[in-house]
Amino acid sequence: MAAVRRMTYSQIADDIAARIASGEYPTHSQLPSNKQLAGLYSVSVATIERVQIVLRGKGLTYGIPGRGVFVEGADE
């Protein structure tokens, strides 16, 4: 089995964006925590924090302090 290459933060952001677009993460659903995402993608929490900045910048997510990161509504 070939070694798995680590994804860059932009590749991870693209992957999560595709999951949002496919409905895997529906509108207003909570994304996994940064720690959980870091484990899923085998990267540091700091990398996931950069991913979150990209997703917010694209208007795909919003954060609620103390609650987490949620998928933005597509038609609101």
BELQUIJO-V542167 format. One record per residue. N is the residue number from 1. OMEGA is omega in degrees with one decimal (NA if undefined). BURIAL is I if it has 9 or more other ideal C-beta (glycine too) atoms within 8 Angstrom, else O. D_CENTER is the distance of its C-alpha to the mean C-alpha in whole Angstrom. Layout:
n:N omega:OMEGA burial:BURIAL d_center:D_CENTER
n:N omega:OMEGA burial:BURIAL d_center:D_CENTER
//
This chain:
n:1 omega:-179.0 burial:O d_center:27
n:2 omega:177.4 burial:O d_center:25
n:3 omega:179.5 burial:O d_center:23
n:4 omega:177.4 burial:O d_center:20
n:5 omega:176.3 burial:O d_center:18
n:6 omega:178.5 burial:O d_center:15
n:7 omega:174.2 burial:I d_center:13
n:8 omega:-179.7 burial:O d_center:13
n:9 omega:179.9 burial:I d_center:10
n:10 omega:176.0 burial:O d_center:10
n:11 omega:177.6 burial:O d_center:10
n:12 omega:178.1 burial:I d_center:7
n:13 omega:178.2 burial:I d_center:6
n:14 omega:-179.9 burial:O d_center:9
n:15 omega:179.3 burial:I d_center:8
n:16 omega:176.6 burial:I d_center:5
n:17 omega:178.4 burial:I d_center:7
n:18 omega:177.8 burial:O d_center:10
n:19 omega:176.0 burial:I d_center:9
n:20 omega:-178.6 burial:I d_center:9
n:21 omega:-178.3 burial:O d_center:12
n:22 omega:-179.1 burial:O d_center:14
n:23 omega:177.3 burial:O d_center:13
n:24 omega:172.5 burial:O d_center:12
n:25 omega:-176.2 burial:I d_center:10
n:26 omega:177.5 burial:O d_center:13
n:27 omega:178.1 burial:O d_center:13
n:28 omega:174.1 burial:O d_center:13
n:29 omega:179.6 burial:O d_center:12
n:30 omega:174.4 burial:O d_center:10
n:31 omega:172.9 burial:I d_center:7
n:32 omega:179.3 burial:O d_center:8
n:33 omega:178.1 burial:O d_center:9
n:34 omega:179.1 burial:I d_center:8
n:35 omega:178.8 burial:O d_center:11
n:36 omega:179.0 burial:O d_center:10
n:37 omega:178.0 burial:I d_center:7
n:38 omega:177.5 burial:I d_center:10
n:39 omega:-179.7 burial:O d_center:12
n:40 omega:-176.0 burial:O d_center:11
n:41 omega:-179.8 burial:I d_center:10
n:42 omega:177.3 burial:O d_center:13
n:43 omega:179.7 burial:I d_center:12
n:44 omega:175.4 burial:O d_center:13
n:45 omega:178.3 burial:O d_center:12
n:46 omega:176.8 burial:O d_center:13
n:47 omega:179.2 burial:I d_center:11
n:48 omega:176.3 burial:I d_center:7
n:49 omega:175.6 burial:I d_center:9
n:50 omega:176.9 burial:I d_center:10
n:51 omega:-178.5 burial:I d_center:6
n:52 omega:177.6 burial:I d_center:6
n:53 omega:179.1 burial:O d_center:9
n:54 omega:-178.2 burial:I d_center:9
n:55 omega:176.9 burial:I d_center:7
n:56 omega:179.3 burial:I d_center:9
n:57 omega:177.7 burial:O d_center:12
n:58 omega:-179.7 burial:O d_center:12
n:59 omega:-177.0 burial:O d_center:12
n:60 omega:-177.4 burial:I d_center:9
n:61 omega:171.9 burial:I d_center:8
n:62 omega:-179.3 burial:O d_center:11
n:63 omega:172.4 burial:I d_center:12
n:64 omega:-177.2 burial:O d_center:15
n:65 omega:179.3 burial:O d_center:16
n:66 omega:-178.2 burial:O d_center:17
n:67 omega:179.7 burial:O d_center:15
n:68 omega:-178.1 burial:O d_center:11
n:69 omega:-174.9 burial:I d_center:9
n:70 omega:179.4 burial:I d_center:9
n:71 omega:178.7 burial:I d_center:9
n:72 omega:175.4 burial:I d_center:12
n:73 omega:-175.6 burial:O d_center:15
n:74 omega:-172.9 burial:O d_center:16
n:75 omega:-179.5 burial:O d_center:20
n:76 omega:NA burial:O d_center:20
//
